[in-house]
Amino acid sequence: MARPKKSSVIIPVGPPVSDFPSLSFSLKQAASVTGVALWHLRSAIWSGQLIAHMAGKKQIVLRADLEKWLASQPVIHRRRRAA
């Protein structure tokens, strides 16, 4: 009995993963996305300012928590030049 031929038709299953916004980030990804040093993110987690969750052995930060923490950071005001 002959084997059936393998189908060469590719069935699309949905958009690529890169088209979906990330719901969470690893600490390294969060540092890369925000431009904040990894050490600063870890310090914020240790002090309780930033919430992190454990996914297995990995710490992750939810996008909403990261955005909230970034918005809570102090704003730097520039000095006005003397006229």
C-alpha positions as CSV (number, residue, x, y, z in Angstrom):
1,M,0.0,0.0,0.0
2,A,1.4,3.4,-1.0
3,R,1.8,6.2,1.5
4,P,-0.3,9.3,0.9
5,K,1.8,12.3,-0.3
6,K,2.5,15.1,2.2
7,S,0.5,18.1,1.6
8,S,2.5,21.2,0.6
9,V,-0.4,23.5,1.4
10,I,0.3,25.9,4.3
11,I,-2.8,26.7,6.3
12,P,-2.7,30.1,7.9
13,V,-3.5,30.0,11.6
14,G,-3.6,33.7,12.4
15,P,-1.4,36.8,12.4
16,P,2.2,36.5,13.5
17,V,2.9,36.9,17.2
18,S,4.7,40.2,16.6
19,D,1.4,41.8,15.5
20,F,0.0,41.4,19.1
21,P,1.1,43.9,21.7
22,S,2.9,42.3,24.6
23,L,0.9,41.9,27.8
24,S,4.0,41.3,29.8
25,F,7.8,41.7,29.7
26,S,10.8,39.9,31.2
27,L,12.9,42.3,33.2
28,K,15.5,42.4,30.4
29,Q,12.7,43.2,27.8
30,A,11.3,45.8,30.1
31,A,14.7,47.5,30.5
32,S,15.2,47.4,26.7
33,V,11.7,48.8,25.9
34,T,11.8,51.6,28.5
35,G,15.4,52.5,28.3
36,V,15.6,52.1,32.1
37,A,18.6,50.2,33.6
38,L,17.9,46.7,34.6
39,W,19.3,47.4,38.1
40,H,16.8,50.3,38.5
41,L,13.9,48.1,37.6
42,R,15.1,45.4,40.1
43,S,15.4,48.1,42.8
44,A,11.9,49.3,42.1
45,I,10.6,45.8,42.5
46,W,12.5,45.2,45.7
47,S,11.2,48.5,47.2
48,G,7.6,47.6,46.2
49,Q,7.2,50.5,43.7
50,L,6.9,48.2,40.7
51,I,4.9,44.9,40.8
52,A,6.5,41.8,39.3
53,H,5.0,38.3,39.0
54,M,6.7,35.0,38.8
55,A,6.2,32.9,35.7
56,G,8.0,29.7,36.6
57,K,11.5,30.8,37.5
58,K,11.3,34.1,35.6
59,Q,10.1,37.5,36.8
60,I,7.7,39.3,34.5
61,V,6.2,42.7,34.6
62,L,2.8,43.4,33.2
63,R,2.6,46.2,30.6
64,A,-0.1,48.0,32.7
65,D,2.1,47.9,35.8
66,L,5.1,49.1,33.9
67,E,3.3,52.0,32.3
68,K,1.8,53.0,35.7
69,W,5.3,52.9,37.4
70,L,6.8,55.0,34.6
71,A,4.1,57.6,34.8
72,S,4.7,57.8,38.6
73,Q,8.4,58.8,38.1
74,P,9.3,62.4,38.9
75,V,9.3,64.9,36.0
76,I,12.4,67.0,35.5
77,H,11.7,70.7,35.0
78,R,14.2,72.7,33.0
79,R,15.4,76.0,34.4
80,R,14.5,79.1,32.5
81,R,17.2,81.2,31.1
82,A,17.8,84.6,32.7
83,A,16.6,87.4,30.4
